[in-house]
């Protein structure tokens, strides 16, 4: 073996944090068993190479309701008229909330703008992107207007109320958060939750101070064996981008993010670690939204206390046809949204649905010498190639709604 290959492999295997922490393994096993009733799969060869939701399940592109524009106050005014007799309780809380978390922001001032000053203001990126992403993962897009106490809530209004009940609600941190981002955990989470389960997940997309969240609904990979214990993987994920406003019928704005990494396997083929290459995207977090809790209650302590979660969900149910809700499994559902008959989902999972949206696949090269991982000066950029794979057959899983 050439010395350059030995150096590249050594760097990959000795990258700090390349091994998956035991605590992270325990968490993934615990989460998957709790919500799916079956084991989390760690064996590389047993995991799907791609996965996507059915076409009807692709998340809608909702609005982020920036704090600088008042957040969801316009929807909450309608809610207050319907449920609080015109007393703007929920609206007042939202108006307080969107201005309560100002941060120091550097600005140029003085003569000719040559002096740097710091002002306290609401950052431009503060908003409800995580609320919209959670709502679009857990709920079919509202289709019909709903009347409560003489007030008409349009589909756009209902989407705003859904974004509001999820903005501070509990999530499960699947990748990132408590542990540094690990390529092995990224791969296994996507392959288990999207590949085996066809369930969308949330993504906090960009490392850094600004937090931008989107719903991920598909992935596709290609891979090449570098040794009996190493696999180079190129992966694309498909996610929904937000829209420039809230629409009665939302668009489906798709974006793709590319990842490139080396997976480390043990003697039994289980993924035990991984390292990203320099040309790979990096993200902050993959997460799963949980059942909405009432504001100011455990699990949603910062939520709006004047917005009744059960009432918002009831409005949403009345806006969506029952036949749509009956084929919409989610983890941790409220009792009215549980799907009890798994058989009714047969034929609608992506592997058997010809209308499932394709995800561009990232082609892995077949060269014998792997590129250097991200912390090596020898790393070079390798752009993803485009292709449209047929959906793969997911492994069996239990009903999400149990």
Buried (B, 14 or more C-beta within 10 A) or exposed (E): EEEEBEEBBEBBBEBEBBBBBEEBBEBBEEBBEEBBEBEBBBEBEEBBBBBBBBBBBBBBBBBBBBBBEBBBBBBBBBBBBBBBEEEBBBBBBBBEBBBEEEEEEEEEEEEEEEEEEEEEBBBEBBBBBBBBBBBBBBBBBBEEBBEBEEBEBBBBBBBBBBBBBBBBBBBBBBBBBEBEBBBBBBBBBBBBBBBBBBBBBBBBBBBEEEBBBBBBBBBBBBBBBBEEBBBBBBBBBBBBBBBEEBBBEBBBBBEBBBBBBBBBBEEEBBBBBBBBBBBBBBBBBBBBBBBBBBBBEEBBEEBBBBBBBEBBBBBBBBBBEEEEBBBBBBBBBBEEBEBEEBEEBEEBBBBBBEEBBBBBBBBBBEEEEBBBBBBBEEBEEBEBBEBEBEBBEBBEBEBBBB
